C-alpha cells in the first residue's frame, strides 16, 4: 500500500483526531476567556451534587398567638436598646451599645426591629413613620463604595465610610452582598405593607449598581486588597447564601445559582444527625463555611421557610438538642458579639472540618468563649415551642439590663453572662416575638393587629 493509499484508508481516524484536537482548542480558548472574565480569584464551580439524605418529617409549626404579659415586657426591653442607640442626626442605630458604627446587616436589624416594634404597638404610627423617613433619608445619601454600592460599614453620626474599627476610610472597604440582601428584607416589607414609604425606598435603590452585585445568578461582594485594588469575590455559604438571595428574587433579580441549595451541599453526621454543610473547602475558597442557627432562624421568622430550608433548619436544631442530651449543656449556637477580645465569634454546629467549633473571624480557635446565644434561644422557641426550646428560654430569660436591652448570651465555661448588647440580638428577639403573635414577617399583607392586640404599657413616641 502506498502512502497516499494509506492516508485514504485511515481518513476516518484522521478526521476523528482532527476533530478531537479542535474540541480541545475550543475548550482551552473558552477556559482562558472565562478566566479573564471572572472577576474573582475563585472560579465558580457549579456541581451536580444531589443530597442523598431523605427529608425529615417537619416539626409542626405552632399557630400564632398573642404575647403574654411577660413576653410583652421582654419586647419592651429589646426595644429599649433602639431607643437608646438611635442617632438623632441621622436616624441610624449603633450596631453595639454606645458604639457609633453600623454595617448594612445591623442597619437591616434596626429596620426589622422597627417594623416588629410597630406591629407589637411599642410605638405609634407617627413615630414609626418619622423614624423610617429619617433612616431612609440617610441611606439615600450615603457615600457609596466606588459610586456603586453601600460600603460595609458607616459611622452612624456622620455617615462617613469607615472600616470595622470605625476608622474613616475615604474610599471605603468594599461591600457585602449578604448584608445588602438582609437590608432588602425590610425594604420588601415596607414596599408591600407601608406604601407611603415606597418612594423613599426607590430613592435608595436607584443609586445601587445591581449589575456589580449579581452576575450570572451569583452574589458578588467587593473588598480592597493590600495594594488598594478592588477585588470582587463570590459571596455566601450554605444557609446565609440562600437566605440573602431570597430578598433579591423578590425584586425580580436573577439569583438562580445563589438560591440553589444542592450545588455545594453535603451531609455530615453531628451527634447522630445528618447536618447540611457547605462542601467548599475554606482553605481553597478563603471563606469559612459556618453552620449556625441564625440564617435558618431568620429564614423561618421572616420568609416562613421553603421545603428545603425547613428540613435543613430542623436538622440544625435537632443536632443542638442531641448535644444537650449527650452533655447536659443547653445548646443554641450562632454568631455573636462577646464582651471581651476577640469581641466577635462564631459558635457553630460545624465549621472548618470540626463539629461544635467556635472560632473568631480570623479563623483562630475561640472555644473558651463557647456560649448559649440569647437570640438563638428566642428564635428556636418561637418557631418550634417544644419542651427543649422552653428550657432554652428558661436559661436566658433574665439575661438583660432593663435600661439597655438584652445580653448576647451566657458562657458555657463558667456560666457568666456575655454582657455584649447589640442591635442584632435585640432585633431578633423583637422579630421572634412579632412572629409569635402574627406569623412570618414578609407578606404581601400587613397583620391586622390594631383591632385585636392589647396595647403595651409605656408605648413610645
N, C-alpha and C positions, 0 to 999 in steps of 0.2 A: 504494500500500500504506500502510495506517495504521500508527502507531507500535506499536499492540498486535499487528497482524498481523506487523510486522517482528520483534517480540520472539518471537512463536511460531515464525517461520521460522528464527530464529537460536538457538533454545533449546538445540540440541546443543552449539554452540560456547560458549554461556554456561555450560552445565554443566561443560564441559571446563575453562574458565578458572577457575570457582569451585573445581573440584577441584584444579587446579594451585596456586591460592593457598592452599588448605587444606593441601596437601602441604608447601609452603614453610613454613607456620606450624608444622607438626608438627616439621619438621627444625630450625627455629630454636629451638623450645622444647626439643627434645632436646639440641641443642648447648649451650644455656645451662645445662640441667640437668647435662650431663656436665661442663661447665667448673667448676661449683660442687662437683661430687662428686670430681673428680680432684685428689688431694691433692699434686700436683706442679706445678712451674712448667713442666713439659714435658708436652705432650699426647702420649700414646702412639699412634702411627700404625702400625697393622699393615698392611704392604704385601703384595701378592700378587706377589712378585718371584721367579721361579723361576730359579736359576742356570742359565746356558746352556752352561757348560763341562762336557764329558764327564768322568766319573770316571776317575782314573788307575789303572793297574794297581798293585795293592797291593805294597808292598815285603815280601818274605817275612819272617814273624816267626820269629826263631830259637827253638829249643826251650830250655826251662830246663836249666841245667847247674850243677853245684856251683862255688862260687868257688874260684879257685886261691889259693895262699899269699899272693901279692901283694894280691889283691883282699880277702882276709880282713884283711890288715893295713890296707888302706885303710878298711875298715869300722870297725876299731877306732879309727883316727884320728878318723873322723867322730863316733863315739860319745863320744870324749874331750870334745868340745865340751859335750855334755849333762851329762856327769859334772861338769864344771867349773861349769856355769851353772845347775844346779838350785838353787832356793832352799829351804833346809831348813825354813823356817817355813810355806811354802805348797805346796811340791811343784811349783810352776810354774817355767818356764825363761825366762831372758832372751832377747830376740829378737836382740840383738847382744852379742858377748862383753863381759861385765862391765857391761852397761847394764841396769839393773833395771826394765825395762818390756817388755810384750809385747802384741801385737794378738791377736785371735782367730785370724787366719791363722797367726801364728807359734806360738800355742799348739797349733793343729792340727798344725803341723810337728813339734812336740815329741812329740805322741802318735803320729804316724806313725813318727817315729824310734824311739820306744819299742817299738812293735809290730815294726818291722823288726829292731831290735837283738835282741829276744827270739827272733824266728824264726831269726836268724843265730847264736844262742847266745852273744851278747855279755853277756848277763845271765841269771841263773837265774830260775825261776818265782816264787820268793818275792820277789825284788827287783822283778820285773815287776808282780806283784800289789800290792805295797806302794806302788810309785810311782804306779800307776794310781789306787789308792784315795785317796791323798793329793791328787793333782791333781784328781780328780773331786770330792772334798770341798770343795776351794777353789772350783771352778767352780760348785758348788751354792749357795755363799753369797756369790757376787759381788754387790755392789750393781748393780742394773740401771738402764739409762737409762730414765727415766720409768716405772720399775717394769714395763718391758715386755720389754726385750731387753738382752743384754750390750753394754756400751759398746765403742767402737772400740779403746780401749787401757786397760791397767791397770798399776799398779805391782806388780811380781812379789813384793815383800817384804811390802807392806801390804794388797794387793788394792784399794787406792783407785782410783777412776776418775781417769784422767789424760788430758792431751792428748798429741799426738805428740812433745812435748818432755819428757814425763814430769812435767809440772807438774800437781798435783792440781786437778781441776775438780769441784766439789761435785755439780753436776747432770749432768756428762758432756758428751760432744761428739757423741753420736749413735751409730748402729750401722751396720755394713756387712753387707749381705745376702750379698755374695760371700765375705767372711771367715767368716760363720756357715755358709754352705754348705760351705766347706772343713772347718770343725770337725765337721760332721756325717759326713764321710768316716770318720775313726777311730771315731766313735760307732757307725756301722753295722758296722764290722769287729768292734768289741768285742761288740755285741749278738749277732752271728751266731756268732762264733768263741770268745768268752770269756764265757759266760753268767753266771759268778759275779759279774760286774760290771753286770748288766742293771739292777738296782735303783738303782745309783749313776747310771747314765745317765738313768734315768727321773726321778730327783730333780732333775737339772739341767734337763731338757726341760720338765717340768711347770710350771716358772716362766715359760717363754717364751711371749709373745703372738704366735703364728704368724699370727694374723689381721692384725697390723700389718705383718708382713714380706712376706706373699704376698697379692696381690689380683688377682683375675681371671687367675690363671696367670702374673702378672708379679712379679719380685723388686723390693722397695722397700727402700731404705736411708733413714736419717734423718741429718740434720745440723742444726746450730744456726746461724742467720744472725746478722748483726751486731747485730740488735735483741734477740737472745736467744730468738728464736722457733724452734720445731722445724719444719723443712721436710722433707717426705717426697718422695723422688725415685726415679724408676725407676733401677735399678742393673744394670750388666753390659753388656759389649760382646762381640762375636763371639769365641768361644773361652772366655773366662772365664765368660760368662753360662751357656753350655750345660754347662760343667764343674760349676759350682756347683749348677745346677739338678738334676743327676743325683742328688745325695745327698738332696735334698728329696723327690724322687719315690720313693726307697727307703723313706721314712717314710709313703708314701701320701698325700702332699700334692699339690695341683694346681699344677703349674708348667708347664702345657702350652705357654703362649706363650713362656716363657723357654727352653724346650728346643728350639724350632723354629729351625733354622739358616737357613731360607730367607727369613725375614721381612725381614732387612736385609743379606743377603749380596750383595756384588758382587765381581767378579774384576778384579784389576789386574795387568798384566804386570810382574813384577820379575825382572830377569836371565833373561828368556825363559820364566818360569814363571807361569802364571795363579794368583795368590795370592788366597785368600778374604779379603776385608776387610769391615769394617762400614760400611754406607753412611750412617749417621747422622753428620752433619757436627758436629765438635767445637764450632765457633763457634755452632751453633744449640742443641745439646743440653748444652753445658757439660760434656762428658765426652770424654776422649781415646780414640781407637779404636786402641789398641796392638795390633800383630800381633807377638807374641814367641813364643818356644818354650814357655814354661812351662805354659800351660793344656793344650796338646796333649801335653806330656810327662806331666803328672800324669794326664790322662785315660787315656793308654795304660798307664802303670805301675799305676795304681790300678783303673781300670774295664775295661781291655783294649780300649778304643775301641769305638765303634759304626761303622757303614759310612761315615757322613759324616765323623766326626772322624778316622777312619783315612785317608780321602782328603785331608782338609784338612791333617792333620799331615804327610803325605808331601810336599805342596806347600811347606809352610813349611820343611821340611828341605831339599828339593831347591833352593830359592832360595838357601839359605845355602851349599850345595855349589857352585852355579853361581857365586856371588860369589867363592868360593875359587879356582875355575878361572880367573875373569876377572882377579883381582887378586893371587892367590898368598897371600892372607891367610886363615888358618884362621878360619872364621866359625861361631860358635854363640852366638846373642844371646838375652838375656832381661832381665827386670827384676833389678836388683842393687843392694845397698848398695855404696858405694865408700868409700875410706879418707880422703877429703878432701871439702870442700864441693863440691857441694850434698848429699853423703852418700847420695843415692839417685837412680838414673837408670833410664830405660827405654831399653835398646838394642834397637831394633826392626827388623824387616824392612820395616815400613811403619807410619807414623802421621801424622796431620795433613796428609795430602796428599803426603808425601815418602817415598821409598824410603831404607832404611838410615838413618832419622832417629834421633838419640839426644837425648832431652830429659829435663829434670828434671821433678819432679812439677808444678811451676808451669807447665810447657809451654815454658820457656826452653831455648834450644839448649845441649846438653851434649856436642857431638860430640868435644870434647877428651878425653872420658872413655869413648869407644867401646872396648869390650873383648870379649875371649873369655870367656864365662861358664863357670866350672868345673861348676856343676850342670847346665847345658845340655849340655856335652860328655858328662858321665856319663849323662844321660838319653837322649840320642840313641844313644849307644853300646849301652846295654842293650836298647833297643828294636829297633835295626837291625843292629848289629855288622857294619858294612861297612868297607871299607878306609879310607874317609874318616872314619868315626867312630873308627877305631883311631888315625888321625892326630890327631884332636882329643884323645883320651886321652893320647897321647904329649906333647902340648903342655901338659897340665895336671897330669900325674901326680905332679909334685914340688911343687905349689903348696900346701904345708901346713906348719904348725908341729906337730910330733909331740905337743907338750904342750897345744895349744889347738884344733886342728882345721884344717879346710880353708879356704884363702883363697877369696875370691869369684871371682877371675879374673886376667887379665893384660891390661894396657892395650895397645891396638894401636899407639898413637903411638910409644912408646919401649920396649915390651916389659917394663916394670916390673910386678911382681905387684901386683894390687889386694888389699891385705892386710886388708881388712874380713873379719871372721869372724862368721858369722851362723848362727842356728838353721835358717833356710830352706835355705841352701846345704848344710849338713851333713846335714839331714834328707833332702833329695832324693838326696844321694849314698847314704845308707843305704837309702832306698826303691829306688833303681836297683839296688843290689847284691842286695837281697832279691828283687826282680823277676827278676834274672838266675837266681837259684837256684830260685825257687818259682813264677814267673809272677805274674799280676796279684794285687794285694793284697786287693781287695774280692771276697770269695767267701763262699758260704754255709758252706764247709768250710775250716778252717784247714789249712795244709800239714802232712802227716805227716812231720815233719823229724827227730824225736828219734832215730829208729832208723837214719837213713842219713847224717846230716850230721856231718862231723868237727868236734870241738869246737875252738873258738878259744882260743888261748893267752891267759891273763890275763882270763878272764871275770869280770865284776864282780858283786858282791853288790848 
